[in-house]
Amino acid sequence: MSDTGRAKADRAGAGRLGAALIHPYRGTWPRIDPAAFVAPGAVVAGDVEIGPGCSIWYNCTLRGDVNVIRIGRDSNIQDGTVIHVSRFGQGTYIGDSVTVGHMALLHACMLRNGCFIGMQATVMDDCVVEAGAMVAAGALVTPGKTVPQGTVWGGRPAKYMRDIRPDEVAYFADTARHYAAMGAEYAAALKAESV
């Protein structure tokens, strides 16, 4: 391992008991903002960028090997989520203040700012979930679909269900803030334990 790679691994906690597994693919290391939290047990590999205030929770896998993964500020990727990319299409792009519920599957798609992906939802290749849109829990958004701003899509395959209510818009923003704060709290607690 190069000195630069070793420094990145040390900074990310690689090799420590209970640390996230963060490693390069073909010499490209993940770039994780110091103000982001990556939980122990998560795996982040290759060409992945994670912005400030993000939280990547337990047992998530982010594999930026054959394309890129980009996650903006204050987004939360909850426990057990898998994020991958397409070698023939696009990477996976997640905007700011996005909530991705537990055990979601995201593949070569784009999630715009402030959208909400429910638990165990699947968003497939070349899909776009527009700003402030919601994919309901368990939904399957099939390749190439766009979930328009201000709408809720659900079902397998997913289709338009209804418009988003104002209280849901407020909930999406509150959830993103809550997870950013909780990620910072977890990071501080883990740092204190490792001293």
Contact map, one row per residue, 1 for C-alpha under 8 A:
111011000000000000000000000000000000000000000000000000000000000000000000000000000000000000000000000000000000000000000000000000000000000000000000000000000000000000000000000000000000000000000000000
111111000000000000000000000000000000000000000000000000000000000000000000000000000000000000000000000000000000000000000000000000000000000000000000000000000000000000000000000000000000000000000000000
111111100000000000000000000000000000000000000000000000000000000000000000000000000000000000000000000000000000000000000000000000000000000000000000000000000000000000000000000000000000000000000000000
011111110000000000000000000000000000000000000000000000000000000000000000000000000000000000000000000000000000000000000000000000000000000000000000000000000000000000000000000000000000000000000000000
111111111000000000000000000010000000000000000000000000000000000000000000000000000000000000000000000000000000000000000000000000000000000000000000000000000000000000000000000000000000000000000000000
111111111100000000000000000000000000000000000000000000000000000000000000000000000000000000000000000000000000000000000000000000000000000000000000000000000000000000000000000000000000000000000000000
001111111110000000000000000000000000000000000000000000000000000000000000000000000000000000000000000000000000000000000000000000000000000000000000000000000000000000000000000000000000000000000000000
000111111111000000000000000010000000000000000000000000000000000000000000000000000000000000000000000000000000000000000000000000000000000000000000000000000000000000000000000000000000000000000000000
000011111111111000000110000000000000000000000000000000000000000000000000000000000000000000000000000000000000000000000000000000000000000000000000000000000000000000000000000000000000000000000000000
000001111111111000000000000000000000000000000000000000000000000000000000000000000000000000000000000000000000000000000000000000000000000000000000000000000000000000000000000000000000000000000000000
000000111111110000000000000000000000000000000000000000000000000000000000000000000000000000000000000000000000000000000000000000000000000000000000000000000000000000000000000000000000000000000000000
000000011111110000110100000000010000000000000000000000000000000000000000000000000000000000000000000000000000000000000000000000000000000000000000000000000000000000000000000000000000000000000000000
000000001111111100111100000000000000000000000000000000000000000000000000000000000000000000000000000000000000000000000000000000000000000000000000000000000000000000000000000000000000000000000000000
000000001111111100111110000000000000000000000000000000000000000000000000000000000000000000000000000000000000000000000000000000000000000000000000000000000000000000000000000000000000000000000000000
000000001100111110101000000000000000000000000000000000000000000000000000000000000000000000000000000000000000000000000000000000000000000000000000000000000000000000000000000000000000000000000000000
000000000000111111100000000000000000000000000000000000000000000000000000000000000000000000000000000000000000000000000000000000000000000000000000000000000000000000000000000000000000000000000000000
000000000000001111100000000000000000000000000000000000000000000000000000000000000000000000000000000000000000000000000000000000000000000000000000000000000000000000000000000000000000000000000000000
000000000000000111110000000000000000000110000000000000000000000000000000000000000000000000000000000000000000000000000000000000000000000000000000000000000000000000000000000000000000000000000000000
000000000001111111111000000000000000001110000000000000000000000000000000000000000000000000000000000000000000000000000000000000000000000000000000000000000000000000000000000000000000000000000000000
000000000001110001111100000000000000011111110000000000000000000000000000000000000000000000000000000000000000000000000000000000000000000000000000000000000000000000000000000000000000000000000000000
000000000000111000111110000000000000000111110000000000000000000000000000000000000000000000000000000000000000000000000000000000000000000000000000000000000000000000000000000000000000000000000000000
000000001001110000011111000011000000000000111000000000000000000000000000000000000000000000000000000000000000000000000000000000000000000000000000000000000000000000000000000000000000000000000000000
000000001000010000001111100011000000000000011100000000000000000000000000000000000000000000000000000000000000000000000000000000000000000000000000000000000000000000000000000000000000000000000000000
000000000000000000000111111111000000000000001110000000000000000000000000000000000000000000000000000000000000000000000000000000000000000000000000000000000000000000000000000000000000000000000000000
000000000000000000000011111110000000000000001110000000000000000110000000000000000000000000000000000000000000000000000000000000000000000000000000000000000000000000000000000000000000000000000000000
000000000000000000000001111100000000000000000100000000000000000000000000000000000000000000000000000000000000000000000000000000000000000000000000000000000000000000000000000000000000000000000000000
000000000000000000000001111110000000000000000100000000000000000000000000000000000000000000000000000000000000000000000000000000000000000000000000000000000000000000000000000000000000000000000000000
000000000000000000000001111111000000000000000110000000000000000000000000000000000000000000000000000000000000000000000000000000000000000000000000000000000000000000000000000000000000000000000000000
000010010000000000000111101111100000000000001111000000000000000000000000000000000000000000000000000000000000000000000000000000000000000000000000000000000000000000000000000000000000000000000000000
000000000000000000000111000111110000000000011111110000000000000000000000000000000000000000000000000000000000000000000000000000000000000000000000000000000000000000000000000000000000000000000000000
000000000000000000000000000011111000000000000011110000000000000000000000000000000000000000000000000000000000000000000000000000000000000000000000000000000000000000000000000000000000000000000000000
000000000001000000000000000001111101000000000001111000000000000000000000000000000000000000000000000000000000000000000000000000000000000000000000000000000000000000000000000000000000000000000000000
000000000000000000000000000000111111000000000000111100000000000000000000000000000000000000000000000000000000000000000000000000000000000000000000000000000000000000000000000000000000000000000000000
000000000000000000000000000000011111100000000000000100000000000000000000000000000000000000000000000000000000000000000000000000000000000000000000000000000000000000000000000000000000000000000000000
000000000000000000000000000000001111100000000000001111000000000000000000000000000000000000000000000000000000000000000000000000000000000000000000000000000000000000000000000000000000000100000000000
000000000000000000000000000000011111110000000000011111100000000000000000000000000000000000000000000000000000000000000000000000000000000000000000000000000000000000000000000000000000001100000000000
000000000000000000000000000000000111111000000000000011111000000000000000000000000000000000000000000000000000000000000000000000000000000000000000000000000000000000000000000000000000001101100000000
000000000000000000010000000000000001111101000000000000111100000000000000000000000000000000000000000000000000000000000000000000000000000000000000000000000000000000000000000000000000000000000000000
000000000000000000110000000000000000111111000000000000111110000000000000000000000000000000000000000000000000000000000000000000000000000000000000000000000000000000000000000000000000000000000000000
000000000000000001111000000000000000011111000000000000001110000000000000000000000000000000000000000000000000000000000000000000000000000000000000000000000000000000000000000000000000000000000000000
000000000000000001111000000000000000001111100000000000000111000000000000000000000000000000000000000000000000000000000000000000000000000000000000000000000000000000000000000000000000000000000000000
000000000000000000011000000000000000011111110000000000011111100000000000000000000000000000000000000000000000000000000000000000000000000000000000000000000000000000000000000000000000000000000000000
000000000000000000011100000000000000000011111000000000000011111000000000000000000000000000000000000000000000000000000000000000000000000000000000000000000000000000000000000000000000000000000000000
000000000000000000011110000001000000000001111101000000000000111100000000000000000000000000000000000000000000000000000000000000000000000000000000000000000000000000000000000000000000000000000000000
000000000000000000000111100011000000000000111111000000000000011110000000000000000000000000000000000000000000000000000000000000000000000000000000000000000000000000000000000000000000000000000000000
000000000000000000000011111111000000000000011111000000000000001110010000000000000000000000000000000000000000000000000000000000000000000000000000000000000000000000000000000000000000000000000000000
000000000000000000000001100111100000000000001111100000000000001110111000000000000000000000000000000000000000000000000000000000000000000000000000000000000000000000000000000000000000000000000000000
000000000000000000000000000011110000000000011111110000000000011100011110000000000000000000000000000000000000000000000000000000000000000000000000000000000000000000000000000000000000000000000000000
000000000000000000000000000001111000000000000011111000000000000000001110000000000000000000000000000000000000000000000000000000000000000000000000000000000000000000000000000000000000000000000000000
000000000000000000000000000001111001000000000001111101000000000000000111100000000000000000000000000000000000000000000000000000000000000000000000000000000000000000000000000000000000000000000000000
000000000000000000000000000000011011000000000000111111000000000000000011110000000000000000000000000000000000000000000000000000000000000000000000000000000000000000000000000000000000000000000000000
000000000000000000000000000000001111000000000000011111000000000000000001110000000000000000000000000000000000000000000000000000000000000000000000000000000000000000000000000000000000000000000000000
000000000000000000000000000000000011100000000000001111100000000000000000111000000000000000000000000000000000000000000000000000000000000000000000000000000000000000000000000000000001101100000000000
000000000000000000000000000000000011100000000000011111110000000000000011111110000000000000000000000000000000000000000000000000000000000000000000000000000000000000000000000000000011001000000000000
000000000000000000000000000000000001111000000000000011111000000000000000011111000000000000000000000000000000000000000000000000000000000000000000000000000000000000000000000000000011001000000000000
000000000000000000000000000000000000111001000000000001111101000000000000000111100000000000000000000000000000000000000000000000000000000000000000000000000000000000000000000000000000000000000000000
000000000000000000000000000000000000111101000000000000111111000000000000000111110000000000000000000000000000000000000000000000000000000000000000000000000000000000000000000000000000000000000000000
000000000000000000000000000000000000011111000000000000011111000000000000000001110000000000000000000000000000000000000000000000000000000000000000000000000000000000000000000000000000000000000000000
000000000000000000000000000000000000001111100000000000001111100000000000000000111000000000000000000000000000000000000000000000000000000000000000000000000000000000000000000000000000000000000000000
000000000000000000000000000000000000000011100000000000011111110000000000000011111100000000000000000000000000000000000000000000000000000000000000000000000000000000000000000000000000000000000000000
000000000000000000000000000000000000000001110000000000000011111000000000000000011110000000000000000000000000000000000000000000000000000000000000000000000000000000000000000000000000000000000000000
000000000000000000000000000000000000000000111001000000000001111100001000000000000111000000000000000000000000000000000000000000000000000000000000000000000000000000000000000000000000000000000000000
000000000000000000000000000000000000000000111111000000000000111110001000000000000011100000000000000000000000000000000000000000000000000000000000000000000000000000000000000000000000000000000000000
000000000000000000000000100000000000000000011111000000000000011111111000000000000001100000100000000000000000000000000000000000000000000000000000000000000000000000000000000000000000000000000000000
000000000000000000000000100000000000000000001110000000000000001111110000000000000000100000000000000000000000000000000000000000000000000000000000000000000000000000000000000000000000000000000000000
000000000000000000000000000000000000000000000000000000000000000111110000000000000000111000000000000000000000000000000000000000000000000000000000000000000000000000000000000000000000000000000000000
000000000000000000000000000000000000000000000010000000000000000111111000000000000000111001100000000000000000000000000000000000000000000000000000000000000000000000000000000000000000000000000000000
000000000000000000000000000000000000000000000111000000000000000111111100000000000000100001110000000000000000000000000000000000000000000000000000000000000000000000000000000000000000000000000000000
000000000000000000000000000000000000000000000011100000000000011100111110000000000011100000111100000000000000000000000000000000000000000000000000000000000000000000000000000000000000000000000000000
000000000000000000000000000000000000000000000001110000000000000000011111000000000000000000011110000000000000000000000000000000000000000000000000000000000000000000000000000000000000000000000000000
000000000000000000000000000000000000000000000001111001000000000000001111101000000000000000001111000000000000000000000000000000000000000000000000000000000000000000000000000000000000000000000000000
000000000000000000000000000000000000000000000000011101000000000000000111111000000000000000000111100000000000000000000000000000000000000000000000000000000000000000000000000000000000000000000000000
000000000000000000000000000000000000000000000000011111000000000000000011111000000000000000000011100000000000000000000000000000000000000000000000000000000000000000000000000000000000000000000000000
000000000000000000000000000000000000000000000000001111100000000000000001111100000000000000000001110000000000000000000000000000000000000000000000000000000000000000000000000000011011000000000000000
000000000000000000000000000000000000000000000000000011100000000000000011111110000000000000000111111000000000000000000000000000000000000000000000000000000000000000000000000000010011000000000000000
000000000000000000000000000000000000000000000000000001111000000000000000011111000000000000000000111100000000000000000000000000000000000000000000000000000000000000000000000000010011000000000000000
000000000000000000000000000000000000000000000000000001111001000000000000001111101000000000000000001111000000000000000000000000000000000000000000000000000000000000000000000000000000000000000000000
000000000000000000000000000000000000000000000000000000111101000000000000000111111000000000000000001111100000000000000000000000000000000000000000000000000000000000000000000000000000000000000000000
000000000000000000000000000000000000000000000000000000011111000000000000000011111000000000000000000011100000000000000000000000000000000000000000000000000000000000000000000000000000000000000000000
000000000000000000000000000000000000000000000000000000001111100000000000000001111100000000000000000001110000000000000000000000000000000000000000000000000000000000000000000000000000000000000000000
000000000000000000000000000000000000000000000000000000000011100000000000000011111110000000000000000111111100000000000000000000000000000000000000000000000000000000000000000000000000000000000000000
000000000000000000000000000000000000000000000000000000000001110000000000000000011111000000000000000000111100000000000000000000000000000000000000000000000000000000000000000000000000000000000000000
000000000000000000000000000000000000000000000000000000000000111000001000000000001111100000010000000000001110000000000000000000000000000000000000000000000000000000000000000000000000000000000000000
000000000000000000000000000000000000000000000000000000000000011100001000000000000111110000110000000000000111000000000000000000000000000000000000000000000000000000000000000000000000000000000000000
000000000000000000000000000000000000000000000000000000000000001111111000000000000011111011110000000000000011100000000000000000000000000000000000000000000000000000000000000000000000000000000000000
000000000000000000000000000000000000000000000000000000000000000001100000000000000001111111100000000000000011000000000000000010000000000000000000000000000000000000000000000000000000000000000000000
000000000000000000000000000000000000000000000000000000000000000001100000000000000000111111000000000000000000000000000000000000000000000000000000000000000000000000000000000000000000000000000000000
000000000000000000000000000000000000000000000000000000000000000000000000000000000000011111000000000000000000000000000000000000000000000000000000000000000000000000000000000000000000000000000000000
000000000000000000000000000000000000000000000000000000000000000000000000000000000000111111100000000000000001000000000000000011000000000000000000000000000000000000000000000000000000000000000000000
000000000000000000000000000000000000000000000000000000000000000000110000000000000000111111110000000000000001100000000000000011000000000000000000000000000000000000000000000000000000000000000000000
000000000000000000000000000000000000000000000000000000000000000100111000000000000001110011111000000000000011100000000000000000000000000000000000000000000000000000000000000000000000000000000000000
000000000000000000000000000000000000000000000000000000000000000000011100000000000011100001111100000000000111110000000000000000000000000000000000000000000000000000000000000000000000000000000000000
000000000000000000000000000000000000000000000000000000000000000000001110000000000000000000111110000000000001111100000000000000000000000000000000000000000000000000000000000000000000000000000000000
000000000000000000000000000000000000000000000000000000000000000000001111001000000000000000011111010000000000011110000000000000000000000000000000000000000000000000000000000000000000000000000000000
000000000000000000000000000000000000000000000000000000000000000000000111101000000000000000001111110000000000001111000000000000000000000000000000000000000000000000000000000000000000000000000000000
000000000000000000000000000000000000000000000000000000000000000000000011111000000000000000000111110000000000000111000000000000000000000000000000000000000000000000000000000000000000000000000000000
000000000000000000000000000000000000000000000000000000000000000000000001111100000000000000000011111000000000000011100000000000000000000000000000000000000000000000000000000010011000000000000000000
000000000000000000000000000000000000000000000000000000000000000000000000011100000000000000000111111100000000001111111000000000000000000000000000000000000000000000000000000000010000000000000000000
000000000000000000000000000000000000000000000000000000000000000000000000001111000000000000000000111110000000000001111000000000000000000000000000000000000000000000000000000100110000000000000000000
000000000000000000000000000000000000000000000000000000000000000000000000000111001000000000000000011111010000000000011110000000000000000000000000000000000000000000000000000000000000000000000000000
000000000000000000000000000000000000000000000000000000000000000000000000000011101000000000000000001111110000000000011111100000000000000010000000000000000000000000000000000000000000000000000000000
000000000000000000000000000000000000000000000000000000000000000000000000000011111000000000000000000111110000000000000111000000000000000000000000000000000000000000000000000000000000000000000000000
000000000000000000000000000000000000000000000000000000000000000000000000000001111100000000000000000011111000000000000011100000000000000000000000000000000000000000000000000000000000000000000000000
000000000000000000000000000000000000000000000000000000000000000000000000000000011100000000000000000111111100000000001111110000000000000000000000000000000000000000000000000000000000000000000000000
000000000000000000000000000000000000000000000000000000000000000000000000000000001110000000000000000000111110000000000001111100000000000000000000000000000000000000000000000000000000000000000000000
000000000000000000000000000000000000000000000000000000000000000000000000000000001111000000010000000000011111100000000000011100000000000000000000000000000000000000000000000000000000000000000000000
000000000000000000000000000000000000000000000000000000000000000000000000000000000011110000110000000000001111100000000000001110000000000000000000000000000000000000000000000000000000000000000000000
000000000000000000000000000000000000000000000000000000000000000000000000000000000001110011111000000000000111110000000000000111100000000000000000000000000000000000000000000000000000000000000000000
000000000000000000000000000000000000000000000000000000000000000000000000000000000000100001111000000000000111111000000000001111110000000000000000000000000000000000000000000000000000000000000000000
000000000000000000000000000000000000000000000000000000000000000000000000000000000000000000011100000000000001111100000000000001111000000000000000000000000000000000000000000000000000000000000000000
000000000000000000000000000000000000000000000000000000000000000000000000000000000000000000001110010000000000111110100000000000011110000000000000000000000000000000000000000000000000000000000000000
000000000000000000000000000000000000000000000000000000000000000000000000000000000000000000001111010000000000011111100000000000011111000000000000000000000000000000000000000000000000000000000000000
000000000000000000000000000000000000000000000000000000000000000000000000000000000000000000000111110000000000001111100000000000000111000000000000000000000000000000000000000000000000000000000000000
000000000000000000000000000000000000000000000000000000000000000000000000000000000000000000000011111000000000000111110000000000000011100000000000000000000000000000000000000110000000000000000000000
000000000000000000000000000000000000000000000000000000000000000000000000000000000000000000000000111000000000001111111000000000001111110000000000000000000000000000000000000100000000000000000000000
000000000000000000000000000000000000000000000000000000000000000000000000000000000000000000000000011110000000000001111100000000000001111000000000000000000000000000000000000100000000000000000000000
000000000000000000000000000000000000000000000000000000000000000000000000000000000000000000000000011110010000000000111110100000000000011110000000000000000000000000000000000000000000000000000000000
000000000000000000000000000000000000000000000000000000000000000000000000000000000000000000000000000111010000000000011111100000000000011111100000000000000000000000000000000000000000000000000000000
000000000000000000000000000000000000000000000000000000000000000000000000000000000000000000000000000111110000000000001111100000000000000111000000000000000000000000000000000000000000000000000000000
000000000000000000000000000000000000000000000000000000000000000000000000000000000000000000000000000011111000000000000111110000000000000011100000000000000000000000000000000000000000000000000000000
000000000000000000000000000000000000000000000000000000000000000000000000000000000000000000000000000010111000000000001111111000000000001111111000000000000000000000000000000000000000000000000000000
000000000000000000000000000000000000000000000000000000000000000000000000000000000000000000000000000000011100000000000001111100000000000001111000000000000000000000000000000000000000000000000000000
000000000000000000000000000000000000000000000000000000000000000000000000000000000000000000000000000000001110100000000000111110100000000000011110000000000000000000000000000000000000000000000000000
000000000000000000000000000000000000000000000000000000000000000000000000000000000000000000000000000000001111100000000000011111100000000000011111000000000000000000000000000000000000000000000000000
000000000000000000000000000000000000000000000000000000000000000000000000000000000000010011000000000000000011100000000000001111100000000000000111000000000000000000000000000000000000000000000000000
000000000000000000000000000000000000000000000000000000000000000000000000000000000000000011000000000000000001110000000000000111110000000000000011100000000000000000000000000000000000000000000000000
000000000000000000000000000000000000000000000000000000000000000000000000000000000000000000000000000000000001110000000000001111111000000000001111111000000000000000000000000000000000000000000000000
000000000000000000000000000000000000000000000000000000000000000000000000000000000000000000000000000000000000111100000000000001111100000000000001111000000000000000000000000000000000000000000000000
000000000000000000000000000000000000000000000000000000000000000000000000000000000000000000000000000000000000011100100000000000111110111000000000011110000000000000000000000000000000000000000000000
000000000000000000000000000000000000000000000000000000000000000000000000000000000000000000000000000000000000001110100000000000011111100000000000011110000000000000000000000000000000000000000000000
000000000000000000000000000000000000000000000000000000000000000000000000000000000000000000000000000000000000001111100000000000001111100000000000000111000000000000000000000000000000000000000000000
000000000000000000000000000000000000000000000000000000000000000000000000000000000000000000000000000000000000000111110000000000000111110000000000000011100000000000000000100100000000000000000000000
000000000000000000000000000000000000000000000000000000000000000000000000000000000000000000000000000000000000000001110000000000001111111000000000001111110000000000010000000000000000000000000000000
000000000000000000000000000000000000000000000000000000000000000000000000000000000000000000000000000000000000000000111100000000001001111100000000001001111000000000010000000000000000000000000000000
000000000000000000000000000000000000000000000000000000000000000000000000000000000000000000000000000000000000000000011100100000001000111110101000001000011100000000000000000000000000000000000000000
000000000000000000000000000000000000000000000000000000000000000000000000000000000000000000000000000000000000000000001110100000000000011111100000000000011110000000000000000000000000000000000000000
000000000000000000000000000000000000000000000000000000000000000000000000000000000000000000000000000010000000000000001111100000000000001111100000000000000100000000000000000000000000000000000000000
000000000000000000000000000000000000000000000000000000000000000000000000000000000000000000000000000000000000000000000111110000000000000111110000000000000111000000000000000000000000000000000000000
000000000000000000000000000000000000000000000000000000000000000000000000000000000000000000000000000000000000000000000101110000000000001111111000000000001111110000000000000000000000000000000000000
000000000000000000000000000000000000000000000000000000000000000000000000000000000000000000000000000000000000000000000000111100000000000001111100000000000111110000000000000000000000000000000000000
000000000000000000000000000000000000000000000000000000000000000000000000000000000000000000000000000000000000000000000000111100100000001000111110100000000001111000000000000000000000000000000000000
000000000000000000000000000000000000000000000000000000000000000000000000000000000000000000000000000000000000000000000000001110100000000000011111100000000000110000000000000000000000000000000000000
000000000000000000000000000000000000000000000000000000000000000000000000000000000000000000000000000000000000000000000000001111100000000000001111100000000000000000000000000000000000000000000000000
000000000000000000000000000000000000000000000000000000000000000000000000000000000000000000000000000000000000000000000000000111110000000000000111110000000000000000000000000000000000000000000000000
000000000000000000000000000000000000000000000000000000000000000000000000000000000000000000000000000000000000000000000000000001110000000000001111111000000000000000000000000000000000000000000000000
000000000000000000000000000000000000000000000000000000000000000000000000000000000000000000000000000000000000000000000000000000111100000000000001111100000000000000000000000000000000000000000000000
000000000000000000000000000000000000000000000000000000000000000000000000000000000000000000000000000000000000000000000000000000111100111000000000111110111000000100000000000000000000000000000000000
000000000000000000000000000000000000000000000000000000000000000000000000000000000000000000000000000000000000000000000000000000001110100000000000011111100000000000000000000000000000000000000000000
000000000000000000000000000000000000000000000000000000000000000000000000000000000000000000000000000000000000000000000000000000001111100000000000001111100000000000000000000000000000000000000000000
000000000000000000000000000000000000000000000000000000000000000000000000000000000000000000000000000000000000000000000000000000000011110000000000000111110000000000110000000000000000000000000000000
000000000000000000000000000000000000000000000000000000000000000000000000000000000000000000000000000000000000000000000000000000000001110000000000001111111000000111110000000000000000000000000000000
000000000000000000000000000000000000000000000000000000000000000000000000000000000000000000000000000000000000000000000000000000000000111100000000001001111100000111110000000000000000000000000000000
000000000000000000000000000000000000000000000000000000000000000000000000000000000000000000000000000000000000000000000000000000000000011100100000001000111110011111000000000000000000000000000000000
000000000000000000000000000000000000000000000000000000000000000000000000000000000000000000000000000000000000000000000000000000000000001111110000000000011111111110000000000000000000000000000000000
000000000000000000000000000000000000000000000000000000000000000000000000000000000000000000000000000000000000000000000000000000000000000101110000000000001111111000000000000000000000000000000000000
000000000000000000000000000000000000000000000000000000000000000000000000000000000000000000000000000000000000000000000000000000000000000001111000000000000111110000000000000000000000000000000000000
000000000000000000000000000000000000000000000000000000000000000000000000000000000000000000000000000000000000000000000000000000000000000000111100000000000111111000000000000000000000000000000000000
000000000000000000000000000000000000000000000000000000000000000000000000000000000000000000000000000000000000000000000000000000000000000000111100000000001111111100000000000000000000000000000000000
000000000000000000000000000000000000000000000000000000000000000000000000000000000000000000000000000000000000000000000000000000000000000000001000000000001110111110000000000000000000000000000000000
000000000000000000000000000000000000000000000000000000000000000000000000000000000000000000000000000000000000000000000000000000000000000000000000001000111100011111000000000000000000000000000000000
000000000000000000000000000000000000000000000000000000000000000000000000000000000000000000000000000000000000000000000000000000000000000000000000000000111100001111100000000000000000000000000000000
000000000000000000000000000000000000000000000000000000000000000000000000000000000000000000000000000000000000000000000000000000000000000000000000000000111000000111110000000000000000000000000000000
000000000000000000000000000000000000000000000000000000000000000000000000000000000000000000000000000000000000000000000000000000000000000000000000000001110000000011111000000000000000000000000000000
000000000000000000000000000000000000000000000000000000000000000000000000000000000000000000000000000000000000000000000000000000000000110000000000000001110000000001111101100000000000000000000000000
000000000000000000000000000000000000000000000000000000000000000000000000000000000000000000000000000000000000000000000000000000000000000000000000000000000000000000111111100000000000000000000000000
000000000000000000000000000000000000000000000000000000000000000000000000000000000000000000000000000000000000000000000000000000000000000000000000000000000000000000011111110000000000000000000000000
000000000000000000000000000000000000000000000000000000000000000000000000000000000000000000000000000000000000000000000000000000000000000000000000000000000000000000001111111000000000000000000000000
000000000000000000000000000000000000000000000000000000000000000000000000000000000000000000000000000000000000000000000000000000000000000000000000000000000000000000011111111100000000000000000000000
000000000000000000000000000000000000000000000000000000000000000000000000000000000000000000000000000000000000000000000000000000000001000000000000000000000000000000011111111110000000000000000000000
000000000000000000000000000000000000000000000000000000000000000000000000000000000000000000000000000000000000000000000000000000000000000000000000000000000000000000000111111111000000000000000000000
000000000000000000000000000000000000000000000000000000000000000000000000000000000000000000000000000000000000000000000000000000000000000000000000000000000000000000000011111111100000000000000000000
000000000000000000000000000000000000000000000000000000000000000000000000000000000000000000000000001000000000000001110000000000000001000000000000000000000000000000000001111111110000000000000000000
000000000000000000000000000000000000000000000000000000000000000000000000000000000000000000000000100000000000000001000000000000000000000000000000000000000000000000000000111111111000000000000000000
000000000000000000000000000000000000000000000000000000000000000000000000000000000000000000000000000000000000000000000000000000000000000000000000000000000000000000000000011111111100000000000000000
000000000000000000000000000000000000000000000000000000000000000000000000000000000000000000000000001000000000000000000000000000000000000000000000000000000000000000000000001111111110000000000000000
000000000000000000000000000000000000000000000000000000000000000000000000011100000000000000000000111000000000000000000000000000000000000000000000000000000000000000000000000111111111000000000000000
000000000000000000000000000000000000000000000000000000000000000000000000010000000000000000000000100000000000000000000000000000000000000000000000000000000000000000000000000011111111100000000000000
000000000000000000000000000000000000000000000000000000000000000000000000000000000000000000000000000000000000000000000000000000000000000000000000000000000000000000000000000001111111110000000000000
000000000000000000000000000000000000000000000000000001100000000000000000011100000000000000000000000000000000000000000000000000000000000000000000000000000000000000000000000000111111111000000000000
000000000000000000000000000000000000000000000000000011100000000000000000011100000000000000000000000000000000000000000000000000000000000000000000000000000000000000000000000000011111111100000000000
000000000000000000000000000000000000000000000000000010000000000000000000000000000000000000000000000000000000000000000000000000000000000000000000000000000000000000000000000000001111111110000000000
000000000000000000000000000000000000000000000000000000000000000000000000000000000000000000000000000000000000000000000000000000000000000000000000000000000000000000000000000000000111111111000000000
000000000000000000000000000000000001100000000000000011100000000000000000000000000000000000000000000000000000000000000000000000000000000000000000000000000000000000000000000000000011111111100000000
000000000000000000000000000000000011100000000000000010000000000000000000000000000000000000000000000000000000000000000000000000000000000000000000000000000000000000000000000000000001111111110000000
000000000000000000000000000000000000000000000000000000000000000000000000000000000000000000000000000000000000000000000000000000000000000000000000000000000000000000000000000000000000111111111000000
000000000000000000000000000000000000100000000000000000000000000000000000000000000000000000000000000000000000000000000000000000000000000000000000000000000000000000000000000000000000011111111100000
000000000000000000000000000000000000100000000000000000000000000000000000000000000000000000000000000000000000000000000000000000000000000000000000000000000000000000000000000000000000001111111110000
000000000000000000000000000000000000000000000000000000000000000000000000000000000000000000000000000000000000000000000000000000000000000000000000000000000000000000000000000000000000000111111111000
000000000000000000000000000000000000000000000000000000000000000000000000000000000000000000000000000000000000000000000000000000000000000000000000000000000000000000000000000000000000000011111111100
000000000000000000000000000000000000000000000000000000000000000000000000000000000000000000000000000000000000000000000000000000000000000000000000000000000000000000000000000000000000000001111111110
000000000000000000000000000000000000000000000000000000000000000000000000000000000000000000000000000000000000000000000000000000000000000000000000000000000000000000000000000000000000000000111111111
000000000000000000000000000000000000000000000000000000000000000000000000000000000000000000000000000000000000000000000000000000000000000000000000000000000000000000000000000000000000000000011111111
000000000000000000000000000000000000000000000000000000000000000000000000000000000000000000000000000000000000000000000000000000000000000000000000000000000000000000000000000000000000000000001111111
000000000000000000000000000000000000000000000000000000000000000000000000000000000000000000000000000000000000000000000000000000000000000000000000000000000000000000000000000000000000000000000111111
000000000000000000000000000000000000000000000000000000000000000000000000000000000000000000000000000000000000000000000000000000000000000000000000000000000000000000000000000000000000000000000011111
